[in-house]
Amino acid sequence: MSFQACLDTIQKKTGKTPSDFKALAEQKGFTQNGKIKDGVKATQITDWLKQEFDLGHGHAMAIYALLKGKKPD
């Protein structure tokens, strides 16, 4: 599955776009100015995504990669 297909699946499941997840991560205090804050661990973000959006580990890691800037949105 391509990264874009993964994001499409997440959007279909949650109703949230990649931009929505970026804004929510900022509101939660995980990111600042579009970058993950120092000291914030991947597990904190993936646990939040799993709990709040019922994402599986792979999809949560895809959003983490998006927030980290490893993949374009």
All heavy atoms as a GROMACS GRO file, in nm:
protein
  566
    1MET      N    1   0.084  -0.117   0.000
    1MET     CA    2   0.000   0.000   0.000
    1MET      C    3   0.089   0.124   0.000
    1MET      O    4   0.183   0.133   0.078
    1MET     CB    5  -0.090  -0.002   0.125
    1MET     CG    6  -0.173   0.123   0.142
    1MET     SD    7  -0.273   0.126   0.294
    1MET     CE    8  -0.393   0.002   0.260
    2SER      N    9   0.060   0.217  -0.088
    2SER     CA   10   0.138   0.340  -0.093
    2SER      C   11   0.105   0.428   0.027
    2SER      O   12   0.002   0.410   0.093
    2SER     CB   13   0.107   0.417  -0.222
    2SER     OG   14  -0.022   0.476  -0.215
    3PHE      N   15   0.192   0.523   0.055
    3PHE     CA   16   0.168   0.614   0.165
    3PHE      C   17   0.038   0.692   0.144
    3PHE      O   18  -0.042   0.708   0.236
    3PHE     CB   19   0.287   0.709   0.181
    3PHE     CG   20   0.279   0.795   0.304
    3PHE    CD1   21   0.294   0.740   0.430
    3PHE    CD2   22   0.254   0.930   0.294
    3PHE    CE1   23   0.285   0.818   0.544
    3PHE    CE2   24   0.246   1.010   0.406
    3PHE     CZ   25   0.262   0.954   0.532
    4GLN      N   26   0.015   0.737   0.020
    4GLN     CA   27  -0.107   0.811  -0.009
    4GLN      C   28  -0.231   0.724   0.011
    4GLN      O   29  -0.332   0.770   0.065
    4GLN     CB   30  -0.105   0.869  -0.151
    4GLN     CG   31  -0.224   0.958  -0.182
    4GLN     CD   32  -0.237   1.076  -0.086
    4GLN    OE1   33  -0.143   1.152  -0.068
    4GLN    NE2   34  -0.353   1.092  -0.024
    5ALA      N   35  -0.223   0.599  -0.029
    5ALA     CA   36  -0.336   0.508  -0.009
    5ALA      C   37  -0.363   0.488   0.141
    5ALA      O   38  -0.479   0.481   0.184
    5ALA     CB   39  -0.310   0.374  -0.076
    6CYS      N   40  -0.258   0.484   0.219
    6CYS     CA   41  -0.271   0.472   0.363
    6CYS      C   42  -0.342   0.595   0.420
    6CYS      O   43  -0.434   0.583   0.501
    6CYS     CB   44  -0.133   0.454   0.425
    6CYS     SG   45  -0.136   0.416   0.600
    7LEU      N   46  -0.299   0.714   0.379
    7LEU     CA   47  -0.364   0.837   0.424
    7LEU      C   48  -0.510   0.842   0.380
    7LEU      O   49  -0.596   0.887   0.457
    7LEU     CB   50  -0.289   0.960   0.370
    7LEU     CG   51  -0.149   0.984   0.424
    7LEU    CD1   52  -0.088   1.109   0.360
    7LEU    CD2   53  -0.148   0.996   0.576
    8ASP      N   54  -0.538   0.796   0.260
    8ASP     CA   55  -0.677   0.792   0.212
    8ASP      C   56  -0.763   0.700   0.299
    8ASP      O   57  -0.877   0.734   0.332
    8ASP     CB   58  -0.682   0.745   0.066
    8ASP     CG   59  -0.622   0.845  -0.031
    8ASP    OD1   60  -0.602   0.962   0.006
    8ASP    OD2   61  -0.593   0.803  -0.146
    9THR      N   62  -0.708   0.586   0.338
    9THR     CA   63  -0.779   0.493   0.424
    9THR      C   64  -0.806   0.555   0.561
    9THR      O   65  -0.916   0.542   0.616
    9THR     CB   66  -0.699   0.361   0.440
    9THR    OG1   67  -0.683   0.302   0.311
    9THR    CG2   68  -0.768   0.264   0.534
   10ILE      N   69  -0.706   0.624   0.614
   10ILE     CA   70  -0.721   0.690   0.744
   10ILE      C   71  -0.829   0.798   0.735
   10ILE      O   72  -0.914   0.809   0.824
   10ILE     CB   73  -0.586   0.751   0.790
   10ILE    CG1   74  -0.487   0.640   0.821
   10ILE    CG2   75  -0.606   0.842   0.911
   10ILE    CD1   76  -0.343   0.687   0.836
   11GLN      N   77  -0.828   0.875   0.627
   11GLN     CA   78  -0.928   0.981   0.610
   11GLN      C   79  -1.068   0.921   0.600
   11GLN      O   80  -1.164   0.972   0.659
   11GLN     CB   81  -0.898   1.068   0.489
   11GLN     CG   82  -0.994   1.183   0.475
   11GLN     CD   83  -0.955   1.282   0.366
   11GLN    OE1   84  -0.845   1.275   0.313
   11GLN    NE2   85  -1.044   1.372   0.334
   12LYS      N   86  -1.080   0.812   0.528
   12LYS     CA   87  -1.211   0.746   0.513
   12LYS      C   88  -1.262   0.696   0.648
   12LYS      O   89  -1.380   0.710   0.679
   12LYS     CB   90  -1.199   0.631   0.414
   12LYS     CG   91  -1.329   0.568   0.375
   12LYS     CD   92  -1.308   0.465   0.265
   12LYS     CE   93  -1.440   0.406   0.222
   12LYS     NZ   94  -1.424   0.308   0.116
   13LYS      N   95  -1.172   0.643   0.729
   13LYS     CA   96  -1.209   0.588   0.860
   13LYS      C   97  -1.243   0.698   0.961
   13LYS      O   98  -1.337   0.685   1.038
   13LYS     CB   99  -1.097   0.500   0.914
   13LYS     CG  100  -1.127   0.443   1.050
   13LYS     CD  101  -1.021   0.348   1.098
   13LYS     CE  102  -1.064   0.291   1.233
   13LYS     NZ  103  -1.001   0.166   1.263
   14THR      N  104  -1.162   0.806   0.961
   14THR     CA  105  -1.173   0.908   1.066
   14THR      C  106  -1.245   1.035   1.023
   14THR      O  107  -1.286   1.114   1.108
   14THR     CB  108  -1.034   0.949   1.117
   14THR    OG1  109  -0.963   1.015   1.012
   14THR    CG2  110  -0.956   0.828   1.168
   15GLY      N  111  -1.249   1.059   0.893
   15GLY     CA  112  -1.303   1.185   0.844
   15GLY      C  113  -1.204   1.300   0.856
   15GLY      O  114  -1.239   1.416   0.830
   16LYS      N  115  -1.080   1.269   0.893
   16LYS     CA  116  -0.976   1.371   0.913
   16LYS      C  117  -0.873   1.366   0.801
   16LYS      O  118  -0.828   1.259   0.761
   16LYS     CB  119  -0.903   1.350   1.046
   16LYS     CG  120  -0.993   1.345   1.168
   16LYS     CD  121  -1.046   1.480   1.201
   16LYS     CE  122  -1.127   1.476   1.328
   16LYS     NZ  123  -1.232   1.574   1.332
   17THR      N  124  -0.836   1.485   0.752
   17THR     CA  125  -0.732   1.496   0.649
   17THR      C  126  -0.595   1.503   0.717
   17THR      O  127  -0.586   1.526   0.838
   17THR     CB  128  -0.752   1.625   0.568
   17THR    OG1  129  -0.731   1.738   0.654
   17THR    CG2  130  -0.890   1.631   0.505
   18PRO      N  131  -0.488   1.488   0.640
   18PRO     CA  132  -0.354   1.507   0.698
   18PRO      C  133  -0.340   1.645   0.765
   18PRO      O  134  -0.283   1.655   0.874
   18PRO     CB  135  -0.261   1.493   0.577
   18PRO     CG  136  -0.334   1.398   0.488
   18PRO     CD  137  -0.479   1.437   0.502
   19SER      N  138  -0.395   1.748   0.704
   19SER     CA  139  -0.390   1.881   0.765
   19SER      C  140  -0.464   1.885   0.898
   19SER      O  141  -0.421   1.952   0.993
   19SER     CB  142  -0.448   1.986   0.670
   19SER     OG  143  -0.369   1.996   0.554
   20ASP      N  144  -0.576   1.813   0.906
   20ASP     CA  145  -0.650   1.805   1.032
   20ASP      C  146  -0.564   1.743   1.142
   20ASP      O  147  -0.561   1.792   1.255
   20ASP     CB  148  -0.777   1.721   1.016
   20ASP     CG  149  -0.882   1.786   0.928
   20ASP    OD1  150  -0.884   1.910   0.915
   20ASP    OD2  151  -0.963   1.710   0.869
   21PHE      N  152  -0.495   1.633   1.108
   21PHE     CA  153  -0.410   1.568   1.207
   21PHE      C  154  -0.295   1.658   1.251
   21PHE      O  155  -0.258   1.660   1.368
   21PHE     CB  156  -0.357   1.434   1.155
   21PHE     CG  157  -0.458   1.323   1.165
   21PHE    CD1  158  -0.519   1.274   1.051
   21PHE    CD2  159  -0.495   1.270   1.287
   21PHE    CE1  160  -0.615   1.173   1.059
   21PHE    CE2  161  -0.591   1.170   1.297
   21PHE     CZ  162  -0.650   1.121   1.182
   22LYS      N  163  -0.242   1.735   1.159
   22LYS     CA  164  -0.136   1.830   1.195
   22LYS      C  165  -0.189   1.935   1.293
   22LYS      O  166  -0.123   1.967   1.392
   22LYS     CB  167  -0.079   1.897   1.070
   22LYS     CG  168   0.007   1.805   0.987
   22LYS     CD  169   0.061   1.875   0.865
   22LYS     CE  170   0.151   1.785   0.786
   22LYS     NZ  171   0.211   1.854   0.671
   23ALA      N  172  -0.308   1.986   1.267
   23ALA     CA  173  -0.368   2.087   1.355
   23ALA      C  174  -0.401   2.025   1.492
   23ALA      O  175  -0.377   2.088   1.596
   23ALA     CB  176  -0.493   2.145   1.291
   24LEU      N  177  -0.454   1.905   1.493
   24LEU     CA  178  -0.488   1.838   1.619
   24LEU      C  179  -0.363   1.809   1.702
   24LEU      O  180  -0.364   1.825   1.825
   24LEU     CB  181  -0.564   1.709   1.592
   24LEU     CG  182  -0.707   1.726   1.539
   24LEU    CD1  183  -0.762   1.593   1.488
   24LEU    CD2  184  -0.797   1.782   1.648
   25ALA      N  185  -0.256   1.768   1.637
   25ALA     CA  186  -0.130   1.741   1.708
   25ALA      C  187  -0.076   1.869   1.771
   25ALA      O  188  -0.023   1.866   1.883
   25ALA     CB  189  -0.027   1.680   1.612
   26GLU      N  190  -0.092   1.980   1.701
   26GLU     CA  191  -0.049   2.109   1.756
   26GLU      C  192  -0.135   2.145   1.878
   26GLU      O  193  -0.083   2.186   1.982
   26GLU     CB  194  -0.060   2.217   1.648
   26GLU     CG  195  -0.002   2.349   1.689
   26GLU     CD  196   0.128   2.385   1.617
   26GLU    OE1  197   0.172   2.313   1.526
   26GLU    OE2  198   0.185   2.487   1.654
   27GLN      N  199  -0.266   2.125   1.867
   27GLN     CA  200  -0.358   2.153   1.979
   27GLN      C  201  -0.327   2.066   2.100
   27GLN      O  202  -0.339   2.110   2.214
   27GLN     CB  203  -0.503   2.132   1.937
   27GLN     CG  204  -0.555   2.233   1.840
   27GLN     CD  205  -0.693   2.196   1.784
   27GLN    OE1  206  -0.756   2.101   1.828
   27GLN    NE2  207  -0.738   2.273   1.686
   28LYS      N  208  -0.288   1.941   2.075
   28LYS     CA  209  -0.255   1.848   2.184
   28LYS      C  210  -0.119   1.878   2.246
   28LYS      O  211  -0.085   1.821   2.349
   28LYS     CB  212  -0.253   1.704   2.131
   28LYS     CG  213  -0.389   1.647   2.103
   28LYS     CD  214  -0.452   1.603   2.232
   28LYS     CE  215  -0.571   1.514   2.208
   28LYS     NZ  216  -0.631   1.473   2.333
   29GLY      N  217  -0.040   1.964   2.181
   29GLY     CA  218   0.091   1.998   2.235
   29GLY      C  219   0.203   1.907   2.191
   29GLY      O  220   0.313   1.913   2.244
   30PHE      N  221   0.175   1.821   2.092
   30PHE     CA  222   0.279   1.732   2.041
   30PHE      C  223   0.373   1.804   1.943
   30PHE      O  224   0.488   1.766   1.930
   30PHE     CB  225   0.218   1.610   1.971
   30PHE     CG  226   0.143   1.519   2.063
   30PHE    CD1  227   0.014   1.478   2.032
   30PHE    CD2  228   0.200   1.470   2.179
   30PHE    CE1  229  -0.057   1.392   2.115
   30PHE    CE2  230   0.130   1.384   2.264
   30PHE     CZ  231   0.001   1.346   2.231
   31THR      N  232   0.320   1.902   1.873
   31THR     CA  233   0.400   1.975   1.774
   31THR      C  234   0.392   2.124   1.802
   31THR      O  235   0.302   2.172   1.871
   31THR     CB  236   0.349   1.949   1.631
   31THR    OG1  237   0.214   1.996   1.618
   31THR    CG2  238   0.356   1.802   1.593
   32GLN      N  239   0.488   2.195   1.745
   32GLN     CA  240   0.490   2.340   1.752
   32GLN      C  241   0.550   2.390   1.621
   32GLN      O  242   0.656   2.344   1.579
   32GLN     CB  243   0.573   2.388   1.870
   32GLN     CG  244   0.570   2.536   1.891
   32GLN     CD  245   0.639   2.576   2.020
   32GLN    OE1  246   0.713   2.499   2.079
   32GLN    NE2  247   0.616   2.698   2.063
   33ASN      N  248   0.479   2.482   1.557
   33ASN     CA  249   0.522   2.535   1.428
   33ASN      C  250   0.548   2.424   1.326
   33ASN      O  251   0.642   2.430   1.249
   33ASN     CB  252   0.646   2.623   1.444
   33ASN     CG  253   0.620   2.742   1.535
   33ASN    OD1  254   0.513   2.802   1.530
   33ASN    ND2  255   0.716   2.776   1.618
   34GLY      N  256   0.463   2.321   1.330
   34GLY     CA  257   0.472   2.213   1.232
   34GLY      C  258   0.579   2.110   1.257
   34GLY      O  259   0.602   2.023   1.173
   35LYS      N  260   0.647   2.116   1.373
   35LYS     CA  261   0.752   2.018   1.404
   35LYS      C  262   0.722   1.953   1.538
   35LYS      O  263   0.670   2.018   1.629
   35LYS     CB  264   0.889   2.087   1.411
   35LYS     CG  265   0.931   2.145   1.278
   35LYS     CD  266   1.072   2.197   1.286
   35LYS     CE  267   1.104   2.267   1.156
   35LYS     NZ  268   1.211   2.211   1.086
   36ILE      N  269   0.757   1.826   1.548
   36ILE     CA  270   0.737   1.755   1.675
   36ILE      C  271   0.830   1.818   1.779
   36ILE      O  272   0.948   1.840   1.753
   36ILE     CB  273   0.764   1.605   1.658
   36ILE    CG1  274   0.658   1.544   1.566
   36ILE    CG2  275   0.764   1.535   1.794
   36ILE    CD1  276   0.677   1.397   1.535
   37LYS      N  277   0.772   1.847   1.895
   37LYS     CA  278   0.849   1.910   2.002
   37LYS      C  279   0.955   1.815   2.057
   37LYS      O  280   0.935   1.693   2.058
   37LYS     CB  281   0.756   1.949   2.118
   37LYS     CG  282   0.665   2.065   2.091
   37LYS     CD  283   0.585   2.093   2.217
   37LYS     CE  284   0.498   2.214   2.206
   37LYS     NZ  285   0.419   2.235   2.329
   38ASP      N  286   1.064   1.873   2.103
   38ASP     CA  287   1.167   1.794   2.169
   38ASP      C  288   1.106   1.721   2.287
   38ASP      O  289   1.027   1.778   2.362
   38ASP     CB  290   1.281   1.884   2.219
   38ASP     CG  291   1.367   1.939   2.105
   38ASP    OD1  292   1.362   1.883   1.994
   38ASP    OD2  293   1.439   2.038   2.129
   39GLY      N  294   1.143   1.597   2.303
   39GLY     CA  295   1.096   1.517   2.415
   39GLY      C  296   0.968   1.440   2.388
   39GLY      O  297   0.931   1.354   2.467
   40VAL      N  298   0.898   1.472   2.281
   40VAL     CA  299   0.776   1.398   2.247
   40VAL      C  300   0.816   1.270   2.174
   40VAL      O  301   0.887   1.273   2.074
   40VAL     CB  302   0.680   1.483   2.161
   40VAL    CG1  303   0.561   1.399   2.115
   40VAL    CG2  304   0.633   1.605   2.238
   41LYS      N  305   0.772   1.159   2.228
   41LYS     CA  306   0.807   1.028   2.173
   41LYS      C  307   0.698   0.979   2.077
   41LYS      O  308   0.581   1.013   2.091
   41LYS     CB  309   0.824   0.926   2.286
   41LYS     CG  310   0.924   0.966   2.392
   41LYS     CD  311   1.063   0.963   2.335
   41LYS     CE  312   1.164   0.994   2.445
   41LYS     NZ  313   1.292   1.030   2.393
   42ALA      N  314   0.740   0.896   1.984
   42ALA     CA  315   0.646   0.838   1.888
   42ALA      C  316   0.532   0.766   1.959
   42ALA      O  317   0.417   0.775   1.917
   42ALA     CB  318   0.720   0.742   1.794
   43THR      N  319   0.564   0.697   2.068
   43THR     CA  320   0.462   0.621   2.141
   43THR      C  321   0.351   0.712   2.193
   43THR      O  322   0.234   0.672   2.193
   43THR     CB  323   0.526   0.544   2.257
   43THR    OG1  324   0.629   0.460   2.204
   43THR    CG2  325   0.426   0.459   2.330
   44GLN      N  326   0.386   0.831   2.238
   44GLN     CA  327   0.283   0.924   2.287
   44GLN      C  328   0.184   0.957   2.176
   44GLN      O  329   0.063   0.962   2.199
   44GLN     CB  330   0.348   1.053   2.338
   44GLN     CG  331   0.433   1.036   2.461
   44GLN     CD  332   0.510   1.164   2.491
   44GLN    OE1  333   0.621   1.182   2.445
   44GLN    NE2  334   0.448   1.252   2.567
   45ILE      N  335   0.237   0.982   2.059
   45ILE     CA  336   0.153   1.020   1.946
   45ILE      C  337   0.072   0.900   1.897
   45ILE      O  338  -0.049   0.911   1.875
   45ILE     CB  339   0.237   1.081   1.833
   45ILE    CG1  340   0.297   1.215   1.882
   45ILE    CG2  341   0.155   1.101   1.706
   45ILE    CD1  342   0.397   1.278   1.789
   46THR      N  343   0.136   0.786   1.882
   46THR     CA  344   0.062   0.669   1.833
   46THR      C  345  -0.043   0.623   1.934
   46THR      O  346  -0.152   0.583   1.894
   46THR     CB  347   0.156   0.553   1.794
   46THR    OG1  348   0.237   0.516   1.906
   46THR    CG2  349   0.244   0.590   1.676
   47ASP      N  350  -0.013   0.632   2.062
   47ASP     CA  351  -0.113   0.595   2.164
   47ASP      C  352  -0.235   0.686   2.154
   47ASP      O  353  -0.349   0.640   2.162
   47ASP     CB  354  -0.055   0.602   2.305
   47ASP     CG  355   0.038   0.486   2.337
   47ASP    OD1  356   0.044   0.389   2.258
   47ASP    OD2  357   0.105   0.493   2.442
   48TRP      N  358  -0.213   0.817   2.136
   48TRP     CA  359  -0.323   0.912   2.120
   48TRP      C  360  -0.408   0.876   1.998
   48TRP      O  361  -0.531   0.872   2.005
   48TRP     CB  362  -0.266   1.054   2.107
   48TRP     CG  363  -0.357   1.153   2.043
   48TRP    CD1  364  -0.481   1.191   2.086
   48TRP    CD2  365  -0.333   1.228   1.923
   48TRP    NE1  366  -0.535   1.285   2.000
   48TRP    CE2  367  -0.445   1.310   1.900
   48TRP    CE3  368  -0.226   1.236   1.834
   48TRP    CZ2  369  -0.454   1.396   1.791
   48TRP    CZ3  370  -0.235   1.322   1.727
   48TRP    CH2  371  -0.348   1.401   1.706
   49LEU      N  372  -0.342   0.849   1.885
   49LEU     CA  373  -0.415   0.817   1.762
   49LEU      C  374  -0.493   0.686   1.774
   49LEU      O  375  -0.605   0.675   1.724
   49LEU     CB  376  -0.317   0.810   1.645
   49LEU     CG  377  -0.250   0.943   1.609
   49LEU    CD1  378  -0.131   0.920   1.518
   49LEU    CD2  379  -0.351   1.038   1.547
   50LYS      N  380  -0.434   0.589   1.841
   50LYS     CA  381  -0.503   0.461   1.861
   50LYS      C  382  -0.626   0.478   1.950
   50LYS      O  383  -0.732   0.422   1.922
   50LYS     CB  384  -0.407   0.359   1.922
   50LYS     CG  385  -0.299   0.312   1.828
   50LYS     CD  386  -0.200   0.224   1.902
   50LYS     CE  387  -0.085   0.181   1.814
   50LYS     NZ  388   0.011   0.095   1.886
   51GLN      N  389  -0.610   0.555   2.058
   51GLN     CA  390  -0.721   0.574   2.152
   51GLN      C  391  -0.832   0.660   2.093
   51GLN      O  392  -0.949   0.625   2.098
   51GLN     CB  393  -0.671   0.641   2.280
   51GLN     CG  394  -0.607   0.547   2.376
   51GLN     CD  395  -0.574   0.618   2.506
   51GLN    OE1  396  -0.530   0.732   2.507
   51GLN    NE2  397  -0.596   0.550   2.616
   52GLU      N  398  -0.794   0.776   2.041
   52GLU     CA  399  -0.895   0.873   1.998
   52GLU      C  400  -0.959   0.839   1.864
   52GLU      O  401  -1.076   0.869   1.841
   52GLU     CB  402  -0.834   1.014   1.993
   52GLU     CG  403  -0.939   1.121   1.982
   52GLU     CD  404  -0.888   1.260   2.016
   52GLU    OE1  405  -0.801   1.271   2.104
   52GLU    OE2  406  -0.934   1.354   1.952
   53PHE      N  407  -0.883   0.776   1.775
   53PHE     CA  408  -0.933   0.752   1.640
   53PHE      C  409  -0.943   0.604   1.605
   53PHE      O  410  -0.976   0.570   1.492
   53PHE     CB  411  -0.845   0.825   1.538
   53PHE     CG  412  -0.845   0.973   1.558
   53PHE    CD1  413  -0.739   1.035   1.623
   53PHE    CD2  414  -0.952   1.051   1.518
   53PHE    CE1  415  -0.739   1.172   1.644
   53PHE    CE2  416  -0.954   1.188   1.539
   53PHE     CZ  417  -0.848   1.248   1.603
   54ASP      N  418  -0.909   0.517   1.699
   54ASP     CA  419  -0.916   0.373   1.679
   54ASP      C  420  -0.832   0.328   1.559
   54ASP      O  421  -0.873   0.240   1.483
   54ASP     CB  422  -1.062   0.328   1.665
   54ASP     CG  423  -1.079   0.178   1.684
   54ASP    OD1  424  -1.002   0.119   1.761
   54ASP    OD2  425  -1.168   0.121   1.619
   55LEU      N  426  -0.716   0.392   1.542
   55LEU     CA  427  -0.626   0.352   1.434
   55LEU      C  428  -0.542   0.234   1.479
   55LEU      O  429  -0.510   0.221   1.598
   55LEU     CB  430  -0.533   0.467   1.396
   55LEU     CG  431  -0.598   0.590   1.333
   55LEU    CD1  432  -0.491   0.695   1.300
   55LEU    CD2  433  -0.677   0.556   1.209
   56GLY      N  434  -0.505   0.151   1.384
   56GLY     CA  435  -0.410   0.044   1.412
   56GLY      C  436  -0.269   0.102   1.418
   56GLY      O  437  -0.246   0.219   1.386
   57HIS      N  438  -0.176   0.018   1.457
   57HIS     CA  439  -0.038   0.066   1.474
   57HIS      C  440   0.021   0.120   1.343
   57HIS      O  441   0.085   0.225   1.343
   57HIS     CB  442   0.051  -0.045   1.531
   57HIS     CG  443   0.188   0.001   1.561
   57HIS    ND1  444   0.217   0.081   1.670
   57HIS    CD2  445   0.306  -0.019   1.497
   57HIS    CE1  446   0.346   0.109   1.670
   57HIS    NE2  447   0.402   0.048   1.566
   58GLY      N  448   0.000   0.051   1.235
   58GLY     CA  449   0.056   0.095   1.106
   58GLY      C  450   0.002   0.230   1.062
   58GLY      O  451   0.078   0.316   1.017
   59HIS      N  452  -0.128   0.249   1.077
   59HIS     CA  453  -0.187   0.377   1.038
   59HIS      C  454  -0.144   0.488   1.133
   59HIS      O  455  -0.118   0.601   1.090
   59HIS     CB  456  -0.340   0.367   1.033
   59HIS     CG  457  -0.388   0.292   0.913
   59HIS    ND1  458  -0.493   0.204   0.920
   59HIS    CD2  459  -0.346   0.291   0.784
   59HIS    CE1  460  -0.514   0.151   0.799
   59HIS    NE2  461  -0.425   0.203   0.716
   60ALA      N  462  -0.132   0.457   1.262
   60ALA     CA  463  -0.084   0.557   1.357
   60ALA      C  464   0.060   0.597   1.324
   60ALA      O  465   0.096   0.716   1.331
   60ALA     CB  466  -0.093   0.504   1.500
   61MET      N  467   0.141   0.500   1.284
   61MET     CA  468   0.280   0.531   1.247
   61MET      C  469   0.286   0.614   1.119
   61MET      O  470   0.376   0.696   1.102
   61MET     CB  471   0.362   0.402   1.232
   61MET     CG  472   0.398   0.338   1.365
   61MET     SD  473   0.492   0.445   1.478
   61MET     CE  474   0.645   0.465   1.386
   62ALA      N  475   0.191   0.594   1.029
   62ALA     CA  476   0.186   0.675   0.907
   62ALA      C  477   0.160   0.822   0.943
   62ALA      O  478   0.223   0.912   0.887
   62ALA     CB  479   0.080   0.624   0.812
   63ILE      N  480   0.069   0.846   1.038
   63ILE     CA  481   0.044   0.983   1.081
   63ILE      C  482   0.166   1.039   1.153
   63ILE      O  483   0.203   1.155   1.134
   63ILE     CB  484  -0.082   0.992   1.170
   63ILE    CG1  485  -0.206   0.950   1.090
   63ILE    CG2  486  -0.099   1.132   1.228
   63ILE    CD1  487  -0.238   1.038   0.970
   64TYR      N  488   0.231   0.957   1.232
   64TYR     CA  489   0.356   1.001   1.298
   64TYR      C  490   0.459   1.041   1.193
   64TYR      O  491   0.524   1.146   1.206
   64TYR     CB  492   0.411   0.892   1.390
   64TYR     CG  493   0.544   0.928   1.449
   64TYR    CD1  494   0.553   1.021   1.552
   64TYR    CD2  495   0.662   0.874   1.399
   64TYR    CE1  496   0.675   1.058   1.604
   64TYR    CE2  497   0.784   0.910   1.451
   64TYR     CZ  498   0.791   1.002   1.554
   64TYR     OH  499   0.912   1.040   1.605
   65ALA      N  500   0.475   0.960   1.090
   65ALA     CA  501   0.570   0.992   0.982
   65ALA      C  502   0.532   1.124   0.915
   65ALA      O  503   0.619   1.205   0.883
   65ALA     CB  504   0.575   0.879   0.880
   66LEU      N  505   0.404   1.146   0.897
   66LEU     CA  506   0.356   1.271   0.839
   66LEU      C  507   0.395   1.388   0.928
   66LEU      O  508   0.448   1.489   0.881
   66LEU     CB  509   0.204   1.264   0.822
   66LEU     CG  510   0.137   1.388   0.768
   66LEU    CD1  511   0.157   1.396   0.617
   66LEU    CD2  512  -0.010   1.389   0.803
   67LEU      N  513   0.371   1.375   1.059
   67LEU     CA  514   0.403   1.482   1.153
   67LEU      C  515   0.553   1.506   1.162
   67LEU      O  516   0.599   1.618   1.181
   67LEU     CB  517   0.348   1.449   1.292
   67LEU     CG  518   0.196   1.438   1.303
   67LEU    CD1  519   0.158   1.390   1.443
   67LEU    CD2  520   0.128   1.570   1.270
   68LYS      N  521   0.629   1.398   1.151
   68LYS     CA  522   0.775   1.405   1.158
   68LYS      C  523   0.834   1.468   1.032
   68LYS      O  524   0.948   1.514   1.033
   68LYS     CB  525   0.830   1.265   1.180
   68LYS     CG  526   0.975   1.254   1.206
   68LYS     CD  527   1.003   1.257   1.353
   68LYS     CE  528   1.150   1.226   1.373
   68LYS     NZ  529   1.201   1.280   1.494
   69GLY      N  530   0.755   1.469   0.925
   69GLY     CA  531   0.804   1.526   0.799
   69GLY      C  532   0.876   1.425   0.713
   69GLY      O  533   0.941   1.460   0.615
   70LYS      N  534   0.862   1.297   0.746
   70LYS     CA  535   0.929   1.192   0.670
   70LYS      C  536   0.858   1.165   0.538
   70LYS      O  537   0.917   1.115   0.445
   70LYS     CB  538   0.939   1.063   0.750
   70LYS     CG  539   1.031   1.074   0.869
   70LYS     CD  540   1.046   0.943   0.940
   70LYS     CE  541   1.145   0.957   1.053
   70LYS     NZ  542   1.165   0.832   1.123
   71LYS      N  543   0.731   1.196   0.534
   71LYS     CA  544   0.652   1.175   0.413
   71LYS      C  545   0.574   1.303   0.383
   71LYS      O  546   0.524   1.368   0.473
   71LYS     CB  547   0.552   1.060   0.432
   71LYS     CG  548   0.616   0.925   0.453
   71LYS     CD  549   0.662   0.867   0.324
   71LYS     CE  550   0.708   0.724   0.341
   71LYS     NZ  551   0.739   0.662   0.215
   72PRO      N  552   0.564   1.337   0.257
   72PRO     CA  553   0.484   1.456   0.224
   72PRO      C  554   0.336   1.431   0.242
   72PRO      O  555   0.290   1.316   0.234
   72PRO     CB  556   0.517   1.479   0.076
   72PRO     CG  557   0.555   1.345   0.025
   72PRO     CD  558   0.618   1.272   0.141
   73ASP      N  559   0.260   1.537   0.267
   73ASP     CA  560   0.115   1.519   0.280
   73ASP      C  561   0.047   1.554   0.149
   73ASP      O  562   0.105   1.591   0.055
   73ASP     CB  563   0.058   1.602   0.393
   73ASP     CG  564   0.088   1.751   0.380
   73ASP    OD1  565   0.180   1.787   0.305
   73ASP    OD2  566   0.019   1.828   0.446
   0.00000   0.00000   0.00000
